Amino acid sequence: MNSGGTDSRWESEGSGGSAGRHAVVVGGSLAGLLAAHVLAGHAQRVTIVERDRFPAEAEAEAAHDAGAAGSTLVGTAPRPGVPQSRHPHVLLEGGQLALEALLPGFMEELRAAGAPRVGMPEDIVQWQSGRWFRRVPASTHIHTGSRAQIERLIRRRVLANPSVTLVDGTETVGLLGDASRVRGVLLRERGDGARGEQRELAADLVVDASGRGTKAPRWLTAVGAEAPHEETIDTGLAYASRVYRDTTGTLGTDASAAALGFYVVPNPDQPYGVVVLPLEDGTHLATFSGLRGDEPPTDEEEFETYAKRLPHPVVHRWMRDAEPLSPVSGFRRTANVRRRYDLPGRRPAGFLATGDALCTFNPIYGQGMAVAALSAVALRDALADPRRTPTTRRVQKALLAASRQAWDISAGADKKMPGAVGNAAVVRPADRVAGWYLRRVQERTPGDPVVGRAFRSALTLKEPLSALFAPKVARAVLFGPAFPTPEEPPLTRDAGDA
Ligand SMILES: Cc1cc2nc3c(=O)[nH]c(=O)nc-3n(C[C@H](O)[C@H](O)[C@H](O)COP(=O)(O)OP(=O)(O)OC[C@H]3O[C@@H](n4cnc5c(N)ncnc54)[C@H](O)[C@@H]3O)c2cc1C
């Protein structure tokens, strides 16, 4: 792959033609695994380099089974490289479709492993823009099992391909090559017994999938190339999460229950959020979110009291009576960051970024895993496109495009939150017009079935944002009646239309 517009494919470059084609993926989490899966169709060999050490598959299975039998946070313990694993990870419908396209049968595997499937708005007691949602039949489903389980199942599928090799317990510490071409990575072993020596691993293509803490911009500068321009919007949002067992009979974990969870969506007037969602082991993961200056506490006593900030006491009452099963875990690095490798600059051929390393979102919108999967689909399509040579820049643009809708949602909402900072936090006149329309959409979503369906399809990355402006939806948003919504949190379903 070359950086500019000449026409040789990356397959034909590098060391020794097709026999030597080698792709290295830095980071063995979701984005890295899925990129490796796609690259295996184009390279002789794909090596995933991962800093953490993964448990052997048999060990992971045993740990998972132990978790399913009742320990907190489902067996596979969160590993150090993905501390976000202790927090809820919803898999949006756009991500489910992308995963299924990449790994046929995956969603069935996930369901068979017990991942709860939650219908929106039917199964959740949800508050947004001052209203409770009518719990009408679902127009979309999210999966709410643990992130560790999703990753484990993807890892199992991807590593079953003999041309994909995992080198774990090994950190990438730099790039090989120069400003015109990346030729591999510099590695260092980690863990007990590691001697700290560095070694080189040659590659025709290097893909950075090392997540939100990526050091690739520094590695690029070190080989004489240019670091990407970074766009940031940071609301200072923090998470605090704790696992509970419902002992009140209010929440269950499958469709036979009256309700599966709670969801209070923050907005600029009411910046506190909570989400309580089922996990695959029959427990619920409860998470508060709050902005800079009033972050949710990680102290166990204070955690529960934070619920008093919410617009209704229903979650506080539930939490007081439910059984806590874990300590409280916090998380603070939630800024939206987009690295513009697609823009012109001194960029080497043979280097790509994907997943959180390319574009990181405020996690409250639940998009990162879906975007990792959508990006792998974009990589697949860009590499297979017979009409266009997959130059580095072209493929990088396709990867960025796969994250654009998620960025528009996350950055668009966050720049209006109080205290948002960063070079992309500027509200432009066009944002104000769109903001006026979107506020009306949000106000109508809890009661209006047409608007609600369109809003959910865009938010779950299943349909483009333009779905919110389809004539039927625009009529309902601009001229439709305001549908009545429940006065109190609806703890049971509503038989009305979806
Ligand atoms: C609090 C929180 C909640 C979230 N909730 C949701 C949600 O509800 N839904 C959703 O879809 N997404 C959510 N996300 C986002 C989601 O976690 C990520 O988008 C997803 O894990 C895919 O990320 P990734 O593979 O790009 O990076 P990561 O998952 O961060 O993985 C990066 C990997 O690279 C490895 N690594 C890092 N540096 C090196 C190195 N130098 N050498 C080798 N390996 C390295 C790490 O060990 C890790 O395995 C949330 C994120 C956070 C922070």
The ligand as a Tripos MOL2 file, in Angstrom:
@<TRIPOS>MOLECULE
LIG
   53    58     1     0     0
SMALL
NO_CHARGES

@<TRIPOS>ATOM
      1 C1        -16.1410    3.4140   30.1910 C.3       1 LIG1
      2 C2        -16.3660    2.9270   28.7760 C.ar      1 LIG1
      3 C3        -17.5890    2.3860   28.4210 C.ar      1 LIG1
      4 C4        -17.8140    1.9890   27.1170 C.ar      1 LIG1
      5 N1        -19.0460    1.5300   26.7570 N.ar      1 LIG1
      6 C5        -19.2780    1.1260   25.4900 C.ar      1 LIG1
      7 C6        -20.5520    0.6370   25.1020 C.ar      1 LIG1
      8 O1        -21.5200    0.6350   25.8650 O.2       1 LIG1
      9 N2        -20.6990    0.1880   23.8230 N.ar      1 LIG1
     10 C7        -19.6740    0.2170   22.9220 C.ar      1 LIG1
     11 O2        -19.8680   -0.2090   21.7740 O.2       1 LIG1
     12 N3        -18.4580    0.6920   23.2560 N.ar      1 LIG1
     13 C8        -18.2380    1.1500   24.4990 C.ar      1 LIG1
     14 N4        -16.9960    1.6210   24.8430 N.ar      1 LIG1
     15 C9        -15.9220    1.6460   23.8200 C.3       1 LIG1
     16 C10       -15.2400    0.2780   23.6780 C.3       1 LIG1
     17 O3        -14.6720   -0.1320   24.9020 O.3       1 LIG1
     18 C11       -14.1840    0.3070   22.5850 C.3       1 LIG1
     19 O4        -14.5750    1.0830   21.5130 O.3       1 LIG1
     20 C12       -13.9020   -1.1150   22.1040 C.3       1 LIG1
     21 O5        -13.2870   -1.8510   23.1230 O.3       1 LIG1
     22 C13       -13.0260   -1.2010   20.8710 C.3       1 LIG1
     23 O6        -11.8600   -0.5610   21.1200 O.3       1 LIG1
     24 P1        -10.4560   -0.9060   20.4670 P.3       1 LIG1
     25 O7        -10.3340   -2.3290   20.0860 O.co2     1 LIG1
     26 O8        -10.2160    0.1110   19.4180 O.co2     1 LIG1
     27 O9         -9.4850   -0.5420   21.6790 O.3       1 LIG1
     28 P2         -9.3960   -1.1890   23.1270 P.3       1 LIG1
     29 O10       -10.5500   -2.0540   23.3960 O.co2     1 LIG1
     30 O11        -9.1130   -0.0970   24.0800 O.co2     1 LIG1
     31 O12        -8.1370   -2.1320   23.0210 O.3       1 LIG1
     32 C14        -6.8320   -1.6880   22.7650 C.3       1 LIG1
     33 C15        -5.9250   -2.8990   22.8880 C.3       1 LIG1
     34 O13        -4.6050   -2.5510   22.5220 O.3       1 LIG1
     35 C16        -3.7060   -3.0750   23.4820 C.3       1 LIG1
     36 N5         -2.5150   -2.2010   23.4490 N.ar      1 LIG1
     37 C17        -2.4450   -0.8980   23.8130 C.ar      1 LIG1
     38 N6         -1.2180   -0.4170   23.5970 N.ar      1 LIG1
     39 C18        -0.4840   -1.4310   23.0710 C.ar      1 LIG1
     40 C19         0.8600   -1.5550   22.6300 C.ar      1 LIG1
     41 N7          1.7040   -0.5170   22.6830 N.pl3     1 LIG1
     42 N8          1.2720   -2.7390   22.1500 N.ar      1 LIG1
     43 C20         0.4100   -3.8120   22.0980 C.ar      1 LIG1
     44 N9         -0.8720   -3.7630   22.5160 N.ar      1 LIG1
     45 C21        -1.3180   -2.5760   22.9750 C.ar      1 LIG1
     46 C22        -4.4700   -3.0300   24.7940 C.3       1 LIG1
     47 O14        -3.9450   -3.9130   25.7600 O.3       1 LIG1
     48 C23        -5.8630   -3.4370   24.3090 C.3       1 LIG1
     49 O15        -6.0150   -4.8320   24.2620 O.3       1 LIG1
     50 C24       -16.7720    2.0800   26.1390 C.ar      1 LIG1
     51 C25       -15.5290    2.6220   26.4990 C.ar      1 LIG1
     52 C26       -15.3480    3.0780   27.7970 C.ar      1 LIG1
     53 C27       -14.0380    3.7140   28.1320 C.3       1 LIG1
@<TRIPOS>BOND
     1     1     2 1
     2     2     3 ar
     3     2    52 ar
     4     3     4 ar
     5     4     5 ar
     6     4    50 ar
     7     5     6 ar
     8     6     7 ar
     9     6    13 1
    10     7     8 2
    11     7     9 ar
    12     9    10 ar
    13    10    11 2
    14    10    12 ar
    15    12    13 ar
    16    13    14 ar
    17    14    15 1
    18    14    50 ar
    19    15    16 1
    20    16    17 1
    21    16    18 1
    22    18    19 1
    23    18    20 1
    24    20    21 1
    25    20    22 1
    26    22    23 1
    27    23    24 1
    28    24    25 2
    29    24    26 1
    30    24    27 1
    31    27    28 1
    32    28    29 2
    33    28    30 1
    34    28    31 1
    35    31    32 1
    36    32    33 1
    37    33    34 1
    38    33    48 1
    39    34    35 1
    40    35    36 1
    41    35    46 1
    42    36    37 ar
    43    36    45 ar
    44    37    38 ar
    45    38    39 ar
    46    39    40 ar
    47    39    45 ar
    48    40    41 1
    49    40    42 ar
    50    42    43 ar
    51    43    44 ar
    52    44    45 ar
    53    46    47 1
    54    46    48 1
    55    48    49 1
    56    50    51 ar
    57    51    52 ar
    58    52    53 1
@<TRIPOS>SUBSTRUCTURE
     1 LIG1         1 GROUP 0 **** ****
